[in-house]
Structures are given as structure tokens and as C-alpha cells.
Amino acid sequence: MWVIRLWGDFDAHSIHVVERVSYEVLRSSVAPVVFDLRQVTFVNTALLNHLIALRLHRRVGLVGADRLMRLMIEVSGAALPVFVDLAAARSALSADEAPEA
């Protein structure tokens, strides 16, 4: 599992940094990606759109999504799970990787 920790503000002018890192992860691994948003101070639909697009290629989870981010996820209908901490994300996403019996 990859963890991408974000901090600061994310909008249309700054999302390119997140996109670049995310696409590096896509090229180098097939593991799930968790975005740690605990230090994010502002987010708009630019980040949400990126996460939805990334979800087409990998399992994606979020930790520390604030009220606005949770509301955007709910309104959009995006299948982006939000976890209370990294341990919960690791446990849930690892369970997804387990082979079916």
C-alpha cells in the first residue's frame, strides 16, 4: 500500500503536484493508494476529480477527510472509502487484496 501525504491547499492551480506523484505510483506499483489528508487546509473538486480518475486504475482510500471533502464525496456518489486512520486503511485495503476462496 502506498501512502501519499498531502498538506496545504489543493485546487486547480496546485493539483498538478498530486497528479505527478500519483502517476509515478501508478507506473511503479499495482498496490492500493491511500491519501492522508490530515494536514490539508483547503480542497475543492480538482482533488476530488483526480481521486475519482485514479480510482479507475487502483483501489484508493482516504484518511483525515474533513467535512467538506466528505460532503463532496457524498454528493458526487464517488466510491472513495474514508478511514479513521492509516491502520484501518491498511487493514481494509489489504483484505481487498486477499485471494478469494
trRosetta pair geometry for C-beta under 8 A, 3 or more apart (Angstrom, degrees):
i j d omega theta_ij theta_ji phi_ij phi_ji
1 31 5.3 -149 -84 166 27 117
1 32 5.0 -17 -119 68 85 92
1 33 7.5 166 -166 -90 68 22
1 34 6.1 27 171 -6 113 109
1 89 7.4 148 -180 127 151 98
1 90 5.7 -155 36 -116 161 76
1 93 5.6 101 -103 96 127 137
1 94 7.1 -74 -40 -62 125 83
2 25 5.0 146 138 -143 176 131
2 29 6.4 140 -44 74 122 149
2 31 5.6 126 -18 93 85 115
2 32 7.2 -160 29 98 74 45
2 33 4.8 -18 69 -112 106 72
2 34 7.0 178 90 26 53 67
3 33 7.9 157 -89 -162 23 56
3 34 5.0 -21 -108 71 70 100
3 35 7.9 149 -161 -97 56 18
3 36 5.8 33 -177 -24 102 113
3 86 6.4 1 -107 -130 140 123
4 18 7.4 102 152 -144 140 82
4 21 5.9 130 -134 127 127 130
4 22 6.9 -26 -67 -80 168 74
4 25 7.1 -90 -59 -40 120 150
4 33 6.3 12 -4 -174 111 103
4 34 7.3 175 25 86 68 47
4 35 5.2 -26 71 -109 97 67
4 36 7.0 -172 86 19 42 78
5 36 4.3 -20 -108 63 70 120
5 39 7.1 41 174 29 96 120
6 10 6.6 -10 179 -48 138 135
6 18 6.6 6 -101 -97 124 115
6 35 6.2 8 -5 -173 117 98
6 36 6.7 172 21 78 68 62
6 37 5.8 -3 58 -107 111 58
6 39 6.8 -169 101 69 51 88
6 40 5.2 22 108 -72 107 105
7 39 3.6 -25 -109 115 93 122
7 40 6.4 -134 -123 -74 29 48
7 41 7.7 41 -178 -13 61 88
8 14 7.6 -109 114 165 118 161
8 39 7.4 12 -16 131 48 93
8 40 6.9 -32 60 -128 32 54
8 41 6.0 -35 -155 22 24 104
8 42 7.8 -37 151 36 50 82
9 14 6.4 108 101 29 78 155
9 40 7.6 107 -98 -166 25 74
9 41 5.7 -50 -67 72 71 94
9 42 4.0 4 -124 55 90 108
9 43 7.6 -166 -156 -66 52 45
10 14 5.5 -120 -125 88 50 112
10 15 5.9 83 -173 -85 91 72
10 18 6.5 33 -135 -25 130 141
10 40 6.4 -36 2 -145 112 117
10 42 6.9 -177 32 95 54 68
10 43 5.0 10 61 -113 101 74
10 44 7.3 -154 102 25 69 66
10 46 6.4 -147 147 83 83 109
10 47 4.5 60 121 -59 133 124
11 14 5.9 67 45 27 62 94
11 15 6.9 -102 103 -35 21 95
11 42 7.0 -19 -45 122 102 110
11 43 7.7 180 -69 -146 62 31
11 44 4.9 41 -116 25 83 119
11 46 5.3 105 -170 19 34 139
11 47 7.9 -56 -84 -23 28 92
12 15 6.1 -33 -128 5 25 118
12 44 7.4 -43 -26 74 77 127
12 46 4.6 -165 -72 -83 55 140
14 17 6.1 -26 176 14 73 112
14 18 7.8 66 131 -7 76 99
14 46 8.0 115 59 105 67 149
15 18 5.5 -56 -162 41 56 111
15 19 6.0 59 142 -25 80 105
15 46 4.3 -129 -52 152 143 119
15 47 6.2 -156 -111 -73 107 60
15 50 5.8 -173 -170 -43 120 140
16 19 5.4 -53 -144 38 35 116
16 20 6.3 40 157 -24 67 103
17 20 5.9 -52 -151 31 28 111
17 21 6.7 21 155 -11 62 106
18 21 6.0 -59 -149 41 32 106
18 22 6.0 32 155 -21 67 112
18 47 6.7 32 61 -118 170 86
18 50 6.0 84 109 135 122 165
19 22 5.7 -58 -143 39 28 112
19 23 6.2 22 162 -16 65 109
19 50 6.0 -116 -80 -133 85 129
20 23 6.2 -60 -147 38 25 105
20 24 6.7 29 153 -21 61 105
21 24 5.7 -54 -154 31 33 114
21 25 6.7 33 150 -18 65 103
22 25 5.7 -55 -156 34 34 112
22 26 6.5 36 148 -20 67 104
22 33 7.0 71 -134 -171 85 165
22 50 6.9 160 5 169 164 113
22 54 5.6 -82 -175 -101 137 133
23 26 5.2 -44 -145 33 40 117
23 27 6.4 41 155 -19 65 102
24 27 5.9 -57 -151 36 31 109
24 28 6.3 7 159 -4 65 117
25 28 6.2 -73 -141 47 27 98
25 29 5.9 -45 -175 44 67 106
25 33 5.8 90 134 -96 152 126
25 58 7.8 -28 121 -37 111 167
26 29 7.7 -90 -119 57 11 64
26 54 7.6 -134 -67 -139 121 88
26 57 5.8 12 -128 131 121 146
26 58 6.7 -130 -102 -32 84 125
30 58 7.4 -176 -168 -109 47 96
31 58 7.6 25 97 -149 36 123
32 58 6.0 147 -126 169 43 100
32 59 3.9 -39 -113 77 104 103
32 60 7.0 -173 -167 -76 83 27
32 61 6.7 33 162 0 123 102
32 93 4.1 -125 65 -173 167 134
32 96 7.1 86 -61 68 140 131
32 97 7.4 -117 -19 -54 112 112
33 54 6.7 -66 62 159 142 132
33 58 5.2 60 4 118 104 144
33 59 7.4 161 26 86 62 56
33 60 5.3 -15 71 -111 91 73
33 61 7.6 177 94 29 46 66
34 60 7.5 148 -93 -165 36 51
34 61 4.6 -21 -110 72 85 95
34 62 7.1 169 -161 -87 70 18
34 63 6.0 38 171 -12 114 105
34 83 7.5 -37 -140 32 123 131
34 86 6.7 126 120 -128 155 78
34 89 4.6 79 -115 158 144 149
34 90 7.7 -65 -28 -62 153 63
34 93 7.0 -128 -59 -18 107 155
35 51 6.9 -83 0 -104 150 117
35 60 7.1 14 -8 -172 101 98
35 61 7.5 -172 24 92 67 47
35 62 5.3 -20 65 -112 93 71
35 63 7.2 -170 91 27 47 71
36 39 7.6 35 127 14 94 89
36 63 4.9 -18 -115 66 64 112
36 64 6.0 50 -171 22 60 128
36 86 6.8 -16 -91 -76 114 105
37 40 4.4 -38 -167 9 80 128
37 43 7.3 -19 -152 -48 127 149
37 62 5.9 2 -3 -167 122 101
37 63 6.6 169 24 80 74 52
37 64 4.4 -167 71 90 70 96
37 65 5.3 57 60 -83 145 51
37 66 7.1 -119 130 -12 121 78
37 69 6.5 22 150 -33 164 175
38 63 6.6 -29 -39 120 97 90
38 64 3.3 -108 -68 -126 68 161
39 64 7.7 20 -6 143 47 157
40 43 5.6 25 157 -47 134 112
40 64 7.4 137 21 119 98 114
40 66 7.2 -133 83 -8 101 114
40 69 7.8 66 90 -51 141 140
43 46 8.0 -136 -170 56 67 81
43 47 4.8 -57 -158 34 105 143
43 48 7.4 109 154 -36 111 85
43 66 7.6 154 25 39 118 110
43 68 6.6 160 63 100 92 118
43 69 5.5 27 74 -80 143 101
43 72 7.8 -119 114 13 107 153
44 47 6.9 118 61 15 43 89
44 48 7.6 -91 130 6 38 103
45 48 4.9 -58 -144 46 51 116
45 49 5.7 56 156 -26 79 101
45 72 6.5 -166 -92 -152 72 134
46 49 6.0 -53 -148 34 25 110
46 50 6.6 25 152 -18 59 106
47 50 5.6 -55 -150 36 34 113
47 51 6.3 33 154 -19 68 105
47 69 7.8 -44 94 -118 127 107
48 51 5.8 -56 -148 37 31 110
48 52 6.4 31 154 -19 65 106
48 69 7.4 180 -76 -144 101 75
48 72 5.0 -110 -81 141 151 132
48 73 7.0 -153 -131 -74 113 63
48 76 6.3 165 167 -27 133 161
48 78 6.8 -157 -173 -21 97 159
49 52 5.7 -53 -146 36 31 112
49 53 6.4 31 155 -17 64 106
50 53 5.8 -57 -150 38 31 110
50 54 6.2 30 153 -19 66 108
51 54 5.6 -53 -144 38 32 112
51 55 6.3 44 152 -32 63 102
51 60 5.8 167 -166 147 86 154
51 62 7.5 7 -143 -66 150 115
51 78 7.2 68 103 175 105 151
51 80 5.8 37 142 -107 127 143
52 55 5.5 -47 -152 23 31 119
52 56 7.7 42 148 -27 56 91
52 76 7.1 -104 -75 150 139 143
52 78 5.1 -100 -94 -122 103 124
52 80 7.3 -83 -81 -51 65 119
53 56 6.1 -44 -171 12 40 114
54 57 6.1 -72 -166 44 46 101
54 58 6.1 -32 163 44 85 100
54 60 5.5 93 106 -72 108 143
55 58 7.1 -87 -121 68 28 58
55 59 7.7 25 -139 -135 69 25
55 60 4.8 -90 -88 20 78 125
55 78 7.2 152 3 -170 163 100
55 79 6.6 149 179 73 148 87
55 80 6.5 -104 -77 -84 140 85
59 93 5.6 155 119 -138 135 102
59 96 5.8 126 -106 106 165 158
60 80 6.1 -37 100 -128 106 87
61 80 7.4 148 -123 -175 32 69
61 81 5.0 -31 -121 77 86 96
61 82 7.5 152 -171 -99 75 23
61 83 5.6 25 171 -10 123 116
61 89 4.6 161 114 -143 147 107
61 92 6.9 125 -100 81 151 121
61 93 5.8 -113 -17 -58 137 123
62 65 4.7 46 135 -48 133 115
62 69 7.3 -155 172 145 157 135
62 73 8.0 -131 21 -72 152 149
62 80 5.9 42 -11 157 117 108
62 81 7.1 180 27 95 77 48
62 82 4.8 -31 75 -109 104 70
62 83 6.9 165 81 20 47 74
62 89 8.0 -159 66 -101 18 130
63 82 7.5 141 -93 -164 27 64
63 83 5.2 -35 -92 71 78 92
63 84 7.5 3 -139 104 84 16
63 85 6.1 54 -146 -145 123 21
63 86 5.7 -23 -79 -69 165 61
63 88 7.9 139 -105 60 104 98
63 89 5.6 -79 -61 -35 109 139
65 69 4.0 -124 -166 97 94 128
65 70 5.2 124 124 -58 116 79
65 73 7.1 9 178 -14 156 138
65 82 4.7 -80 26 -127 131 127
66 69 5.2 94 52 13 66 102
66 70 7.0 -127 103 -4 32 93
67 70 5.8 -58 -146 38 28 111
67 71 6.2 30 155 -21 64 108
68 71 5.6 -56 -148 36 30 112
68 72 6.4 31 154 -19 65 104
69 72 5.7 -52 -148 35 33 111
69 73 6.4 34 152 -20 65 104
69 82 8.0 134 115 -101 109 133
70 73 5.7 -53 -150 35 32 113
70 74 6.3 32 153 -19 65 107
70 82 6.3 -26 -102 -38 93 168
71 74 5.7 -55 -146 37 31 112
71 75 6.1 26 158 -15 67 109
72 75 6.0 -56 -141 41 28 107
72 76 6.0 22 161 -14 64 114
73 76 6.1 -64 -144 42 24 106
73 78 5.1 -90 -148 58 70 108
73 80 5.2 -107 -134 57 123 114
73 82 7.1 167 47 -40 170 118
74 77 7.7 26 174 -68 29 37
81 89 7.9 153 107 -119 111 80
81 92 6.8 -127 132 129 156 151
83 86 7.5 107 104 -90 131 19
83 88 4.2 178 -171 97 113 109
83 89 4.0 -165 38 -64 162 81
83 92 6.5 -158 -92 19 127 137
84 88 5.1 70 45 10 83 155
85 88 5.3 100 55 9 68 100
85 89 7.2 -128 105 -3 38 91
86 89 5.4 -55 -147 39 37 114
86 90 6.0 40 154 -22 70 104
87 90 5.7 -52 -146 35 29 111
87 91 6.3 30 155 -19 63 107
88 91 5.7 -54 -147 37 30 112
88 92 6.2 24 159 -13 65 109
89 92 6.1 -61 -145 41 27 105
89 93 5.9 11 165 -6 66 115
90 93 6.3 -63 -137 46 22 100
90 94 5.8 24 163 -21 63 115
91 94 6.0 -58 -142 37 21 110
91 95 6.5 25 156 -23 59 106
92 95 5.8 -54 -153 29 29 113
92 96 6.9 33 148 -21 61 101
93 96 5.4 -44 -155 27 40 117
93 97 6.9 40 147 -21 63 101
94 97 5.5 -54 -156 32 40 113
94 98 7.2 58 145 -40 64 89
95 98 5.7 -31 -160 0 41 117
